[in-house]
Amino acid sequence: MFHFFRLVDLEERRVTPTSRELERSQGPATAEERRRLALRAGARVVRLRRLRHADGGGAIIERIVVPARLFPDLHAFAGELPNTLYDLYQRRYGKTVRRATELLRAIGLDDEDEAALLGLAPGAPVLEIDRIAWTFDDLPIEWRRSLVDTRELRYLSELM
């Protein structure tokens, strides 16, 4: 279920995050969203923001952007979105995530609202995970930026 979720607790046990939706909207794609998702000028996107909590502590803020043409009614989805969006993408929209590319870096958390949601002081260090998810036909369908409070969580990388 969490094939692309690479966070573990301090004992290196996989964690199962829960989600709370903070925002959901649809609108014209910004230049950066068009670049990251290979969209044309005038394209529309659906934007989501979620707060995730992991077993045993730790929290993550996610900003997710997907092309509205691939997920035409996602912005109006009734009720809270499920915890596992990739399952929703596959079941409801026929879009399967095959792979994901991620860029990681440590940053200072400059947004006061996000710092408060994570229980951190503004400027506190967090792990930024910048991910693009791709379909089987190499179509970028999701741009996700996660900010991870690493006091209780670590990123797991398995190289084969």
N, C-alpha and C positions, 0 to 999 in steps of 0.2 A: 504494500500500500504506500509506503514512504520510500520508494526506490531512490528518489532524488533528494531525500532529506538526509543531510550529512552531519547533523549535530548529535553529540553524545553528552552525557553528564560527565562530571569530573572523574567518575570511576570507569569511563569509557563504555557505558551502557547506552544503547540506543534509547532515545526518548520519543514519546508519542505526544506531539503538541496538540493543544486545543486552540480553537480560533474564536475571536470575537470581531465581527465586522465593525469598522469605524466609519467608513465612507464608501459610497458607490455612486458613480456618475458616468455620463457619456458626453463626448464633445469632440471638437476638431483636434486632430493629432498635432502636437508641437513638432518643431523641426527635429528635435532629438528623438521623439517617439517614432517619427517617420523613418529616421535613419536606423534606429535600432531594430525596427520591425519590417524594414524594407517596404514601406508604404508610399503611395503616391500622394502628391499634393491634394488637399481636400479630403483625405481619408479621415474617418472618425474612429475613435477608440473608446473602450470602456475602461475606466480606472477604478481600482479597488484599493482600499487600505484596511489592513487587518492587524490586530494585536494577537500574538500567539504566546501561549504559556506552555512550558515544557514540564514534564513530570519531574518532581523534585526541585523545581525552581528554574529560574531563567526565563527570559522573555525576548520576543522578537517583534519588530514592527516591519510589516511588509507593504510595499507599494507595488501593485500589479497593473500592467497595461496590456490589453489584448485588442486586436483589430475588431471593430464592431461588425464588419461584414461577415466575419467567421463565427461570431457569437451574437447574432442579431437581437436577441431579447435578454441577454445577460444582465443588462443594466436594470431591467424591470422584473428580474427573477423574484418570485413571491417568497417572502421570508428570508431568513439568514442563509447564506451560501454554505454548502457543505465544507467540512474541514479539508477534504481532499479534492482540490479543484481539478487535478488532472483526470480523476475518475469522471467528474462532471463533464469535462471537455469531451471525453470519449463517449460516454453514454448518451448525452443530450445532443451533442453537436457533431459526433463522428470524427473528432480530431484527436489523434493519439500522439502523445509526446514520446518520441523515440530517444532523444538525447537532449542534453543541456550543456551549455558552456557557461562557466562561471569565472568571474574575476573577483579576487578577494583583496581587501586592504583594511588596515586599521585607520579609523578616522575619529575626530572629535565630534561628538553629537551637538550640532549647533542649533537645532530646533528645540525651543523650550517646551512645547507641547509634547513632542516625542520623548524628550528627556523625562518629563513628569510621568508619562505612561510607562516608561521602563523603570521608574523609581531611581533615576540617576540625576546628577547635577548637570546643568548645561556645560558642554565642553568635555564631558566624560568620554573616555575611549570606548568605542564599540567596533565590532567586526562588520564591515559592509560586504555583503555578498551580492554581486551584480550578475544576474543570470538571464540568459536567453534560452528559451525552450524551443525545440525544433520538432517538426513532424517527420514522418517517414519519407516524405518527398522534399525534405530540406527546406521547409517553409518556416520562418520564424513566427511563432504564434503567441509568444508571451515574453514580456520583459518584466522581470521581477527584481526589485531591489529590497534586500532584507538587511535590517540593522539589528545586530545580535548583541545582547548584554552577555558578555563572556565571563562574568563572575561565577556562573554555575554551568556554563555550556562551553564545549569545545567543538571545533570543526574536524570531522574525520575524513581523511583522504586515504583511499586504498589504491595503491598502484599495482597494476598487473603486468 
